[in-house]
Amino acid sequence: MSVVPATVDHMGFPSSEHVDVPAYLARLGLEHEPPSLDALFRLHAAHVERVPYEDLEVQLGRVTSLDPAVSFGRIAAGRGGYCYHLNGAFSALLRALGYQVTRHPGGVQGHGEAAGIHLNHLALTVTGLPEAPEVGWLLDVGLGDGIHQPLPLREGEYKQGPLVFRIRPSEITPGGWRFDHDPQGSFVGMDFAPETAVMADFAEKHVELSTSATSGFVRTLVLQRRDAEGVDSLRALTLSGLPGGKTVLESPAEWWTAIEDVFGVARGGFTGEEQDRLWRQTVAQHERHTAGGSEALPSA
C-alpha cells in the first residue's frame, strides 16, 4: 500500500510540511502500515540504523534549512543530519502516517555542562497508540549514540544493547522528563519541557551550532549510527565501535570507504573539492586533538 504526500497542521506542524512518504519509507526499507506500537518500533529502529547522525554540511560551512520538508528530501536522497533535521523530518513522517507526535523544546547536557532547556535539542513524544493509549513514548533519532527504540515515559532503567538508559521526571522543567544517558555515551543526558515547540524556536541556536567556533559540530566532524548491538562513531579520523575498539583511518580512501560502508553516505554526493576539503579538515582536527598525546575528542 502506498500513500500520497501528506500535510500536517497542528502540534507544531505547520501546513507547509508536505512530505513524500513513499520516498522516505523506501529509504528506511519499510512498507506503509497503520499506526501501532510494533510499527513505531520498526520505524524508529530503521531510522537510526539507516540514517546517520552527521555534521558534514556544517563542516562545509553551510547553514542548512530547519524546514522539515527540506530535511525530509535530503534524508530521502541518502543523507542525514543532526537533531533538528532528523527529529524534524521523522516527526513529519510519523504525523503523515497518522501518529500523534509532538515536538518539544529540549536541552542536551554535555560532559562538564549544566542541565537545562538550552534549545540545542528537539525532542519528540508520541501518544495515543492503540495498544496503550494512556502511555507516552520518547522517540529520538537525533541523539547519535542514543536510543535504538522508543522508551516509555515511565520512570525506570531501560537496557538496549550495551547501553543502559534512565527515564525520570525532569528536575529543571516542571512536567518535563529527563533522559539519563549510559556513562559510556557521548553526553550526560537530555531534558525536555512539556510544551509544544515549533521549528522557529530552534532557529537562533541552529545558527550558533552551525557557525560558532565553540560548537562541537564546527570543531569536529562526526558521524554516528546506532543499531541493536551498539554504536558506530567517526570523529575526525577515529572510527570506533561500542562495544569494540578504535581505529585511526590514515588515508582518504580508507576514510571515505568507512563513511560509505559504515554510515551509508556516498562520497559521490560531494564534489571533488568538497571531498578534499573534508579530508584536510579532519586531518587537522585529528592532529589538534592528539597533540597532547590523547585521542579524546569533544562531544558534538
Secondary structure, 3 states (H helix, E strand, C coil): CCCCCECCCCCCCCCCCCECHHHHHHHHCCCCCCCCHHHHHHHHHHHHHHCCEECHHHHCCCCCCCCHHHHHHHHHCCCCECHHHHHHHHHHHHHHHCCEEEEEEEEEECCCCCCCCCCCEEEEEEECECCECCCCEEECCCCCCCCCCCEECCCEEEEECCEEEEEEECCCCCCCEEEECCCCCCCCEEEECCCCCCHHHHHHHHHHHHHCCCCHHHHCCEEEEEECCEEEEEECCEEEEECCCEEECCCHHHHHHHHHHCCCCCHHHCCHHHHHHHHHHHHHHHHHHCCCCCCCCCCC
